[in-house]
């Protein structure tokens, strides 16, 4: 199961109960509520390049390799775009590729570093890594702010690697 989906589901529920997202700023004024769910996402949605030779990954029949989820109510919104891939290259090579790609969007947090997991003050929009260290041999990088960020998680898969890329945006 994708590690971002349980958190995203909880956020979507909260968004539905709370308050239109920043990407709907051109919508007519007024209170609007909406949900979006698609079994697809694109590299343009995530805002990251594709890894050469990568192909979509699904763990089992019916598991989707990409998903877009969104919810908005009033002035609050959430959008989540996630894509899963597999590739014959090593996790180290994939991680290095995406660390460089993420750097084009700002300072990259390496979630293997203890300083990246320090939770900022409640009123801060500073990005941090949730939870503990990624398991040995895995990589997780983040870039952006606490409300708009991208995440790449890379782990071994046989002789190659599996990786998830995501863009998460909380709008208000």
N, C-alpha and C positions, 0 to 999 in steps of 0.2 A: 504494500500500500504506500502511496506517495506520502511522505512525512508532512507535506504542507496542507493536505486536504482536511484533516480533522480540525486544525486551527482555522482554516478558511471557512469551513462549515459553521463553526461557532461565530466567527466574525460576520458571516452573511446573516445569520439569525439575529445577531445584535443589530446589524445595520438595518434589517427589515423592521425591527422594533423601534429604532431610534429615528434618525433623520436622513437633493440631487447631486450627484457627484460633480467633481471639477470638470470631467469630460463632457458633461451635459449642460455646460454654462450657456449654450445657445438655445436651450429649451425655453419655452414660455414660462414666465414666473408663476408660482403657485405650488402647492404641496403635491408632490408626485411620489409614488411608491412603485418600485419595480424590481423584478428579479430577472436575471439572465443566466442561462446555462447552455453551453454548447460543447459538444464533444470534438472540438477543434480549437486550435490556436495556431498562430503563425510566428515565424521568427520576427516579423515586423511588430507583432503584438508584444513580444517579449523585449524587443529592442536589442537583440544580440545576434551575432553571426552564427551560421551553422558550422558545425565542426566537419571538416572534409571527410567524406566516406561514412558519416554517421547515418544510421537508419532508425526509424521509429521503434520504440521498445514497448512491449506489453507483456506482463507477467503471465497472463492466462487469457483464454477465450473470453471476450466481453470486456476485458480491461482496455481502456483507451490510452493512447500514447500522448494525447493532448486534450486540454480542457480549458474552457473560459467560463468563469463564474463571476457574476456581478450582482450587486444589490444596492438599492438606493431608496432613501425616504427623506423627503424634505431637503435639508442642506447636507446630509451625510451620505456617503457612498463608499463602496468597496469594489475593486475589480482585481481579479486574479487570473493570470494567464500562465499555464504550466505546460511544459513539453518534456517528454521522456525519450531518451535515445540510447543506443548502444553502438559501440565501435570496436574495431579490432586493436586499436592503439592502447597503450598503457594508461592507467589512471593519471600518472604523473604528467604525461604529455597533454592529455585532455585538460587537466587542471591548469597547467602553464598557459595553454591557449586561452582559456576563459579568464584567467587572472589578468592577462594582457587586454583582452576584449573589455572586461569590466572597468579597467583603469581609464578607458575613454569617457566613463561616466562619473569619475571622481575617485576619491581615496578608497581603496579596496580593503575590506576587513577580512582577515584570514581567521576563520572561526576556530582554528586549532590553537590560536594564541590566547592565553588567559585574559589579556587586556581587552580583547574584542568581545568578551562575554560579560564585562562589567556593565551592569544596568545603569543608565544615566538617570539623573533626577527626573521625577515625574513630569515636570513641565518642559523638559527638553525634547527636541525633535531629533536628537542624535541617534544614529543607528547603532545597534548592538546585535550580538549573536545570542539567540535564545538557547536555553538548556546547556547541557554539558558539551564536552569535546566530541567531535565526530569520532567514530570508532577508528582504530588503527588502520591505516591504509586508505582512509577516505579523506576527502577534501570538501570544505564548504567555504565559499566566498560570498560576500555581500557588498553592495555599493548603493549609496543613495542616502535617504533620510529615513526617519522612523515612519513617515507616511507614504513615501514613494521610494521603493527600492527593488533591486534585482538580486536574485539568489542563484548560485550554481552549486550543485552538490554532485560530487563524482565519487564512484566507488568501483572496486574490482568486479568483474563479471567474467568468469572463466579466464581465458587468456587475454581478454580485453577489458573494456570499461563500460559501465552504465552511467549515464549522467542525466540529471534533471535541471532544467533551466526555468526560472519563473520571474515574473514581474508582478509585484503587489503594489496596489495604489489605494490609499484611503483618501477620499476626497471630502471636502467640506466647503 
